[in-house]
Amino acid sequence: MTDTVQSLREQLRKLREQHASGAIGNAKYAEKRTPLERKLADLVLDAADPGAGASSDVASSAPARASGRFLALLAGAAVLIAAAGYMWTRSPTDMGQAEQGFGAQAEGAQASASAPHSLDSEQFKVMAERLAAHLKEQPDDAAGWVMLARVYMTLGRTDDTLDAISHAAKLKPDDAAVLADFADALAMKNGRNLDGDPTRLIERALKIDPDNLKALTLAGTAAFNRGDFAKAAEYFDRAVKVGPPDNPIVQQAQGAAAESRERGKLPAAAATSATPPSASTSASVGAGGAVAGTVTLAPALAGRAAPDDTVFIFARAAEGSRVPIAIVRKQVKDLPFTFRLDDSLAMSPANLISTAGRVVVGARVSKSGQAMPQPGDLEGLSPPIAVGSGSVAVVIANEVK
């Protein structure tokens, strides 16, 4: 049966769930995802030109309806909009301090979820051309301008991005999502600097919608850059609270919150209000409810890691979710490194290592600086251990596939 947009989106959703659950690895996920994304992109492109062979679920005989259908499909496809939207949002240190970002760009950097670079750049260029042509005919289409801005950002066309999103902001001056995108585009134009107009736009966006995920992460980034780590952690924690847990922006915000607390030497957000553990719990988690040990890089891999490459040291539950509970960020030049992971480095105040029971401790060298694993990263994992262990030895000896 011929694939439709809806069926392809469902196949991608199920594939993401399999990957998130650990049922398939990164290499198999990328292998299966790429052809699905290509098919979906082709259908979306065909929607703009019914005479070019579009399938029955995207074609329309009326030109005006065809372009409207095209925009609706483009908004729902996620291959582009989620990719560009997440790619657009930078992490704290990446936004303000060159290449030292906690997670760099994401759903093109999401690389585990939608990876726009698995699509041909020519397909994005065609999307940009068709969107631009549509907007010449319908210049009051705010949603179209937002989409065009995101396509341009995916293509790295910063000036065009700013022009398109400014059109959208004029048409929708009270739309929090548009204001957040506008702030981000201005910051990128100004060398990733959120001071001034970008910050004022972010503040406006949060007054309109205090739970806007992108505005919260940008506000956290701005606070981080000016050294207000407590405020940064507050914004990032809010983003984690209001966003879906499987959203890569939320996962990155978890890491950014942990990094903010680490930089500011702050306690875990819920540490002072949490109920003290019972005697039986305390016995199972050991003193402080932490794990400690040493991370080393296998000599055989020493030549594949630069001194400034990022190293993530993390703990995750031995069973269930693979999302890290606690994490610390270092560099290869810091190895061998003696670590301690405790509640002060929690990714979420609702998920503390002191209550985890058994965990797996891992360390990963990431050349991209992304918090999510990428093929080619170097990694080492401990066997499942009890929280309270104090002599965990993690050797980075394997390549992520």
SELUMKOL-763080 format. One record per residue (C-alpha): residue number from 1; residue in three letters; y, z, x. Coordinates in nm, 4 decimals, padded with zeros to 6 digits. Layout:
// residues N
(NUM Ala (Y Z X))
...
***
This chain:
// residues 401
(1 Met (00.0000 00.0000 00.0000))
(2 Thr (00.3492 -00.0842 00.1269))
(3 Asp (00.5330 00.2151 00.2691))
(4 Thr (00.8382 00.3316 00.0776))
(5 Val (01.1266 00.5448 00.1978))
(6 Gln (00.9929 00.8383 -00.0001))
(7 Ser (00.6382 00.8062 00.1363))
(8 Leu (00.7601 00.7742 00.4948))
(9 Arg (00.9816 01.0808 00.4596))
(10 Glu (00.6832 01.2729 00.3221))
(11 Gln (00.4666 01.1598 00.6144))
(12 Leu (00.7342 01.2741 00.8596))
(13 Arg (00.7650 01.6090 00.6820))
(14 Lys (00.3913 01.6727 00.7039))
(15 Leu (00.3897 01.5662 01.0676))
(16 Arg (00.6690 01.8127 01.1489))
(17 Glu (00.4749 02.0898 00.9742))
(18 Gln (00.1641 02.0119 01.1791))
(19 His (00.3657 02.0216 01.4993))
(20 Ala (00.5462 02.3426 01.4059))
(21 Ser (00.2138 02.5114 01.3276))
(22 Gly (00.0679 02.4082 01.6619))
(23 Ala (-00.1971 02.1855 01.5024))
(24 Ile (-00.0816 01.8927 01.7186))
(25 Gly (00.0861 01.8950 02.0579))
(26 Asn (00.4125 01.7370 02.1731))
(27 Ala (00.2560 01.4159 02.3038))
(28 Lys (00.0545 01.3432 01.9874))
(29 Tyr (00.3550 01.4379 01.7724))
(30 Ala (00.5819 01.1928 01.9538))
(31 Glu (00.3130 00.9216 01.9388))
(32 Lys (00.2765 00.9519 01.5611))
(33 Arg (00.6435 01.0149 01.4839))
(34 Thr (00.7950 00.7110 01.6546))
(35 Pro (00.6358 00.4347 01.4410))
(36 Leu (00.7139 00.6281 01.1219))
(37 Glu (01.0794 00.6599 01.2205))
(38 Arg (01.0989 00.2908 01.3067))
(39 Lys (00.9576 00.1931 00.9672))
(40 Leu (01.1994 00.4284 00.7926))
(41 Ala (01.4974 00.2936 00.9854))
(42 Asp (01.3955 -00.0634 00.9031))
(43 Leu (01.3750 00.0167 00.5317))
(44 Val (01.7152 00.1848 00.5395))
(45 Leu (01.8644 -00.1161 00.7171))
(46 Asp (01.7046 -00.3526 00.4673))
(47 Ala (01.8688 -00.1574 00.1869))
(48 Ala (02.2033 -00.2973 00.2905))
(49 Asp (02.0751 -00.6527 00.2575))
(50 Pro (01.8334 -00.7014 -00.0346))
(51 Gly (01.7832 -01.0631 00.0626))
(52 Ala (01.6366 -00.9631 00.3994))
(53 Gly (01.3042 -00.8479 00.2614))
(54 Ala (01.3780 -00.4977 00.1400))
(55 Ser (01.1002 -00.3278 -00.0499))
(56 Ser (01.1302 -00.2633 -00.4212))
(57 Asp (01.2453 00.0960 -00.3786))
(58 Val (01.5537 -00.0013 -00.1805))
(59 Ala (01.6519 -00.3434 -00.3135))
(60 Ser (01.9107 -00.4113 -00.5805))
(61 Ser (02.0472 -00.7330 -00.7251))
(62 Ala (02.4031 -00.6053 -00.7507))
(63 Pro (02.5945 -00.5961 -00.4183))
(64 Ala (02.7944 -00.2870 -00.5113))
(65 Arg (02.4829 -00.1022 -00.6160))
(66 Ala (02.3013 -00.2199 -00.3026))
(67 Ser (02.5620 -00.0674 -00.0710))
(68 Gly (02.5627 00.2536 -00.2733))
(69 Arg (02.1849 00.2698 -00.2535))
(70 Phe (02.2080 00.2073 00.1201))
(71 Leu (02.4393 00.5048 00.1671))
(72 Ala (02.2188 00.7292 -00.0454))
(73 Leu (01.9088 00.6345 00.1509))
(74 Leu (02.0906 00.6749 00.4793))
(75 Ala (02.1989 01.0236 00.3780))
(76 Gly (01.8452 01.1173 00.2781))
(77 Ala (01.6584 00.9561 00.5637))
(78 Ala (01.7245 01.2411 00.8090))
(79 Val (01.6309 01.0082 01.0943))
(80 Leu (02.0009 00.9466 01.1426))
(81 Ile (02.1991 01.2151 00.9637))
(82 Ala (01.9992 01.5144 01.0843))
(83 Ala (01.9774 01.3611 01.4298))
(84 Ala (02.3470 01.2929 01.4665))
(85 Gly (02.4529 01.6125 01.2964))
(86 Tyr (02.2447 01.8330 01.5242))
(87 Met (02.3113 01.6284 01.8317))
(88 Trp (02.6790 01.6767 01.7598))
(89 Thr (02.6668 02.0543 01.7697))
(90 Arg (02.6696 02.1961 02.1195))
(91 Ser (02.5460 02.5291 02.2397))
(92 Pro (02.7738 02.8005 02.3800))
(93 Thr (02.7664 02.7250 02.7498))
(94 Asp (02.7096 02.3530 02.7077))
(95 Met (03.0216 02.3223 02.4921))
(96 Gly (03.2523 02.5036 02.7254))
(97 Gln (03.0974 02.5125 03.0687))
(98 Ala (02.9539 02.1757 03.1626))
(99 Glu (02.5776 02.1556 03.2082))
(100 Gln (02.4940 02.5235 03.1659))
(101 Gly (02.4162 02.5030 02.7949))
(102 Phe (02.1502 02.7198 02.6350))
(103 Gly (02.0098 02.4341 02.4363))
(104 Ala (02.2199 02.1210 02.4995))
(105 Gln (02.2289 01.8627 02.2232))
(106 Ala (01.9710 01.8807 01.9666))
(107 Glu (01.7895 01.6697 01.7128))
(108 Gly (01.8174 01.3821 01.9515))
(109 Ala (01.7652 01.6782 02.1679))
(110 Gln (01.5585 01.8089 01.8898))
(111 Ala (01.3166 01.5727 02.0485))
(112 Ser (01.0547 01.7526 01.8647))
(113 Ala (01.1808 01.6815 01.5207))
(114 Ser (01.3625 01.3540 01.4706))
(115 Ala (01.4430 01.2169 01.8173))
(116 Pro (01.6955 00.9428 01.7420))
(117 His (01.6350 00.7882 02.0820))
(118 Ser (01.2875 00.6891 01.9657))
(119 Leu (01.4722 00.4341 01.7536))
(120 Asp (01.6255 00.1266 01.9152))
(121 Ser (01.9949 00.1627 01.9922))
(122 Glu (02.0324 -00.1826 01.8377))
(123 Gln (01.9223 -00.0353 01.5040))
(124 Phe (02.2016 00.2195 01.5215))
(125 Lys (02.4488 -00.0517 01.6132))
(126 Val (02.3413 -00.2528 01.3080))
(127 Met (02.3810 00.0584 01.0931))
(128 Ala (02.7322 00.1054 01.2301))
(129 Glu (02.8247 -00.2562 01.1590))
(130 Arg (02.6943 -00.2437 00.8027))
(131 Leu (02.8586 00.0886 00.7309))
(132 Ala (03.1888 -00.0374 00.8719))
(133 Ala (03.1636 -00.3488 00.6542))
(134 His (03.0910 -00.1336 00.3492))
(135 Leu (03.3951 00.0845 00.4216))
(136 Lys (03.6247 -00.2155 00.4459))
(137 Glu (03.5275 -00.2857 00.0867))
(138 Gln (03.5303 00.0793 -00.0233))
(139 Pro (03.7712 00.2700 00.2076))
(140 Asp (03.7781 00.5725 -00.0255))
(141 Asp (03.4095 00.6498 00.0300))
(142 Ala (03.4310 00.9826 00.2147))
(143 Ala (03.0531 01.0143 00.2518))
(144 Gly (03.0440 00.6711 00.4110))
(145 Trp (03.3058 00.7732 00.6694))
(146 Val (03.1070 01.0863 00.7549))
(147 Met (02.7929 00.8815 00.8060))
(148 Leu (02.9769 00.6248 01.0145))
(149 Ala (03.1174 00.9022 01.2329))
(150 Arg (02.7669 01.0349 01.2925))
(151 Val (02.6310 00.6923 01.3785))
(152 Tyr (02.9161 00.6459 01.6271))
(153 Met (02.8461 00.9864 01.7792))
(154 Thr (02.4809 00.8926 01.8204))
(155 Leu (02.5979 00.5809 02.0048))
(156 Gly (02.8347 00.7867 02.2227))
(157 Arg (03.1493 00.6206 02.0834))
(158 Thr (03.3749 00.9264 02.0824))
(159 Asp (03.7023 00.7566 01.9882))
(160 Asp (03.5410 00.5714 01.6981))
(161 Thr (03.3727 00.8947 01.5892))
(162 Leu (03.7059 01.0746 01.5750))
(163 Asp (03.8697 00.7898 01.3839))
(164 Ala (03.5909 00.7800 01.1235))
(165 Ile (03.5735 01.1551 01.0655))
(166 Ser (03.9536 01.1785 01.0393))
(167 His (03.9337 00.9278 00.7525))
(168 Ala (03.6773 01.1515 00.5835))
(169 Ala (03.8948 01.4615 00.6364))
(170 Lys (04.1924 01.2915 00.4710))
(171 Leu (03.9776 01.2089 00.1699))
(172 Lys (03.8103 01.5530 00.1544))
(173 Pro (04.0524 01.8054 00.3087))
(174 Asp (03.8734 02.1008 00.1492))
(175 Asp (03.5183 02.0097 00.2463))
(176 Ala (03.3826 02.2655 00.4953))
(177 Ala (03.1178 02.0318 00.6371))
(178 Val (03.3725 01.7563 00.7002))
(179 Leu (03.6136 02.0011 00.8644))
(180 Ala (03.3363 02.1293 01.0915))
(181 Asp (03.2486 01.7741 01.1973))
(182 Phe (03.6183 01.7006 01.2533))
(183 Ala (03.6524 02.0108 01.4738))
(184 Asp (03.3482 01.9098 01.6759))
(185 Ala (03.4743 01.5527 01.7266))
(186 Leu (03.8156 01.6793 01.8395))
(187 Ala (03.6501 01.9150 02.0848))
(188 Met (03.4382 01.6352 02.2296))
(189 Lys (03.7482 01.4182 02.2672))
(190 Asn (03.9212 01.7066 02.4489))
(191 Gly (03.6474 01.7585 02.7036))
(192 Arg (03.4366 01.9916 02.4847))
(193 Asn (03.7289 02.2310 02.4422))
(194 Leu (03.7366 02.4127 02.1084))
(195 Asp (04.0772 02.5751 02.1624))
(196 Gly (04.3697 02.4832 01.9390))
(197 Asp (04.3185 02.2411 01.6518))
(198 Pro (03.9360 02.2532 01.6611))
(199 Thr (03.9396 02.6313 01.6210))
(200 Arg (04.1909 02.6091 01.3356))
(201 Leu (03.9674 02.3563 01.1596))
(202 Ile (03.6649 02.5828 01.2065))
(203 Glu (03.8562 02.8768 01.0587))
(204 Arg (03.9544 02.6629 00.7576))
(205 Ala (03.5943 02.5554 00.7116))
(206 Leu (03.4686 02.9142 00.7112))
(207 Lys (03.7329 03.0220 00.4607))
(208 Ile (03.6053 02.7501 00.2290))
(209 Asp (03.2374 02.8150 00.2979))
(210 Pro (03.1540 03.1308 00.4995))
(211 Asp (02.7906 03.0168 00.5224))
(212 Asn (02.8473 02.6676 00.6605))
(213 Leu (02.5871 02.6441 00.9358))
(214 Lys (02.7728 02.4113 01.1675))
(215 Ala (03.1044 02.5945 01.1352))
(216 Leu (02.9273 02.9214 01.2167))
(217 Thr (02.7670 02.7800 01.5306))
(218 Leu (03.0969 02.6266 01.6420))
(219 Ala (03.2775 02.9555 01.5766))
(220 Gly (03.0106 03.1324 01.7812))
(221 Thr (03.0541 02.8811 02.0616))
(222 Ala (03.4316 02.9273 02.0616))
(223 Ala (03.3943 03.3070 02.0746))
(224 Phe (03.1375 03.2767 02.3538))
(225 Asn (03.3684 03.0542 02.5582))
(226 Arg (03.6560 03.3020 02.5385))
(227 Gly (03.4264 03.5872 02.6415))
(228 Asp (03.4058 03.7607 02.3040))
(229 Phe (03.0287 03.7976 02.3158))
(230 Ala (03.0113 04.0515 02.0332))
(231 Lys (03.1887 03.8104 01.7960))
(232 Ala (02.9762 03.5212 01.9225))
(233 Ala (02.6560 03.7140 01.8477))
(234 Glu (02.7930 03.7980 01.5020))
(235 Tyr (02.8527 03.4301 01.4200))
(236 Phe (02.5172 03.3168 01.5598))
(237 Asp (02.3317 03.5943 01.3776))
(238 Arg (02.5020 03.4832 01.0567))
(239 Ala (02.3878 03.1262 01.1195))
(240 Val (02.0309 03.2478 01.1661))
(241 Lys (02.0530 03.4485 00.8446))
(242 Val (02.1841 03.1679 00.6222))
(243 Gly (01.9962 02.8716 00.7707))
(244 Pro (01.6326 02.7673 00.7183))
(245 Pro (01.4130 02.9116 00.9953))
(246 Asp (01.2575 02.5754 01.0863))
(247 Asn (01.5980 02.4118 01.1356))
(248 Pro (01.6524 02.3364 01.5068))
(249 Ile (02.0178 02.4451 01.4781))
(250 Val (01.8967 02.7839 01.3551))
(251 Gln (01.6440 02.8075 01.6367))
(252 Gln (01.9152 02.7253 01.8876))
(253 Ala (02.1475 02.9802 01.7278))
(254 Gln (01.8779 03.2435 01.7774))
(255 Gly (01.8753 03.1722 02.1476))
(256 Ala (02.2546 03.1611 02.1609))
(257 Ala (02.2747 03.5020 01.9908))
(258 Ala (02.0316 03.6440 02.2444))
(259 Glu (02.2305 03.4919 02.5310))
(260 Ser (02.5528 03.6352 02.3875))
(261 Arg (02.3999 03.9814 02.3763))
(262 Glu (02.2686 03.9407 02.7300))
(263 Arg (02.6063 03.8288 02.8667))
(264 Gly (02.7904 04.1019 02.6788))
(265 Lys (02.5302 04.3678 02.7616))
(266 Leu (02.5034 04.4364 02.3886))
(267 Pro (02.2155 04.6056 02.2053))
(268 Ala (01.9999 04.4168 01.9600))
(269 Ala (02.1916 04.3707 01.6351))
(270 Ala (01.9563 04.5888 01.4333))
(271 Ala (01.8687 04.8387 01.7048))
(272 Thr (02.1091 05.1133 01.5933))
(273 Ser (02.0229 05.0804 01.2243))
(274 Ala (01.6498 05.0282 01.2517))
(275 Thr (01.4181 05.3043 01.1351))
(276 Pro (01.2666 05.4856 01.4352))
(277 Pro (00.9040 05.3859 01.4864))
(278 Ser (00.6298 05.6231 01.3848))
(279 Ala (00.4234 05.8049 01.6450))
(280 Ser (00.1329 05.5635 01.6001))
(281 Thr (00.3647 05.2635 01.6403))
(282 Ser (00.5215 05.4107 01.9510))
(283 Ala (00.1806 05.4585 02.1045))
(284 Ser (00.0904 05.0946 02.0478))
(285 Val (00.4106 04.9466 02.1867))
(286 Gly (00.4478 05.1620 02.4934))
(287 Ala (00.7677 05.3043 02.6353))
(288 Gly (01.0671 05.1156 02.5057))
(289 Gly (00.8599 04.8586 02.3171))
(290 Ala (00.8980 04.6057 02.5971))
(291 Val (00.6959 04.3817 02.8257))
(292 Ala (00.7742 04.3422 03.1934))
(293 Gly (00.6399 04.1532 03.4902))
(294 Thr (00.7082 03.8717 03.7349))
(295 Val (00.7501 03.4965 03.6975))
(296 Thr (00.6667 03.2677 03.9887))
(297 Leu (00.6589 02.8905 04.0343))
(298 Ala (00.3332 02.7449 04.1646))
(299 Pro (00.3869 02.6003 04.5166))
(300 Ala (00.2328 02.2699 04.4082))
(301 Leu (00.5200 02.2201 04.1599))
(302 Ala (00.8032 02.3425 04.3810))
(303 Gly (00.9107 01.9880 04.4641))
(304 Arg (00.9481 01.8998 04.0956))
(305 Ala (01.2086 02.1639 04.0142))
(306 Ala (01.5689 02.1735 04.1369))
(307 Pro (01.7299 02.5105 04.2184))
(308 Asp (01.9732 02.4802 03.9256))
(309 Asp (01.7105 02.3837 03.6648))
(310 Thr (01.7025 02.6243 03.3707))
(311 Val (01.4143 02.8697 03.3369))
(312 Phe (01.3422 03.0274 02.9979))
(313 Ile (01.1350 03.3456 03.0042))
(314 Phe (01.0183 03.4411 02.6574))
(315 Ala (00.7752 03.6390 02.4467))
(316 Arg (00.6264 03.5197 02.1189))
(317 Ala (00.3794 03.6744 01.8801))
(318 Ala (00.0180 03.6267 01.9859))
(319 Glu (-00.0615 03.5101 01.6327))
(320 Gly (00.1450 03.3321 01.3705))
(321 Ser (00.4853 03.1801 01.4422))
(322 Arg (00.5424 03.0239 01.7835))
(323 Val (00.9173 03.0936 01.7691))
(324 Pro (01.0132 03.3289 02.0579))
(325 Ile (01.0820 03.6913 01.9714))
(326 Ala (01.2816 03.7653 02.2868))
(327 Ile (01.4134 03.5337 02.5552))
(328 Val (01.6112 03.5409 02.8779))
(329 Arg (01.7588 03.2446 03.0638))
(330 Lys (01.7545 03.2123 03.4428))
(331 Gln (01.7396 02.9349 03.7023))
(332 Val (01.4706 02.8135 03.9410))
(333 Lys (01.6631 02.9577 04.2338))
(334 Asp (01.6140 03.3045 04.0785))
(335 Leu (01.2342 03.2763 04.1144))
(336 Pro (01.0285 03.4793 04.1722))
(337 Phe (01.1979 03.6887 03.9044))
(338 Thr (01.1086 04.0326 03.7766))
(339 Phe (01.1740 04.0416 03.4020))
(340 Arg (01.1830 04.2908 03.1180))
(341 Leu (01.1863 04.1624 02.7600))
(342 Asp (01.2898 04.4193 02.5005))
(343 Asp (01.4770 04.4456 02.1708))
(344 Ser (01.8144 04.3862 02.3392))
(345 Leu (01.7021 04.0262 02.4003))
(346 Ala (01.5747 03.9701 02.0472))
(347 Met (01.6167 03.6235 01.9007))
(348 Ser (01.6622 03.7790 01.5563))
(349 Pro (01.7393 04.1381 01.4574))
(350 Ala (01.4712 04.1039 01.1892))
(351 Asn (01.1982 04.0222 01.4442))
(352 Leu (01.1817 04.2740 01.7294))
(353 Ile (00.9367 04.2834 02.0164))
(354 Ser (00.8914 04.6581 01.9684))
(355 Thr (00.7098 04.5876 01.6408))
(356 Ala (00.5091 04.2858 01.7548))
(357 Gly (00.1892 04.4526 01.8716))
(358 Arg (00.0518 04.1716 02.0888))
(359 Val (00.2507 03.8887 02.2455))
(360 Val (00.2184 03.5899 02.4749))
(361 Val (00.4718 03.5807 02.7576))
(362 Gly (00.5764 03.2410 02.8864))
(363 Ala (00.8134 03.0852 03.1340))
(364 Arg (00.9332 02.7257 03.1234))
(365 Val (01.1409 02.5138 03.3601))
(366 Ser (01.3661 02.2837 03.1561))
(367 Lys (01.5644 02.0123 03.3342))
(368 Ser (01.7542 01.9356 03.0145))
(369 Gly (01.8430 02.3005 02.9500))
(370 Gln (01.7014 02.2699 02.5986))
(371 Ala (01.5424 02.5736 02.4416))
(372 Met (01.2765 02.3617 02.2711))
(373 Pro (00.9870 02.2324 02.4896))
(374 Gln (01.0164 01.8753 02.6143))
(375 Pro (00.7528 01.6516 02.7773))
(376 Gly (00.7834 01.6891 03.1532))
(377 Asp (00.8910 02.0539 03.1417))
(378 Leu (00.6940 02.2926 03.3612))
(379 Glu (00.5401 02.5947 03.1946))
(380 Gly (00.3159 02.8954 03.2388))
(381 Leu (00.1772 03.1311 02.9741))
(382 Ser (00.0113 03.4689 02.9877))
(383 Pro (-00.2944 03.5528 02.7794))
(384 Pro (-00.2223 03.7682 02.4716))
(385 Ile (-00.1126 04.1142 02.5897))
(386 Ala (-00.0112 04.4397 02.4259))
(387 Val (00.3580 04.5207 02.3989))
(388 Gly (00.4186 04.7951 02.6528))
(389 Ser (00.2479 04.6067 02.9380))
(390 Gly (00.4449 04.6442 03.2579))
(391 Ser (00.2757 04.4196 03.5135))
(392 Val (00.2510 04.0771 03.3508))
(393 Ala (00.2125 03.7926 03.5985))
(394 Val (00.3271 03.4515 03.4722))
(395 Val (00.2769 03.1516 03.6990))
(396 Ile (00.4525 02.8260 03.6083))
(397 Ala (00.1751 02.5838 03.6939))
(398 Asn (00.1434 02.3290 03.4118))
(399 Glu (00.3378 02.0303 03.2812))
(400 Val (00.4292 02.0169 02.9138))
(401 Lys (00.2726 01.7070 02.7561))
***
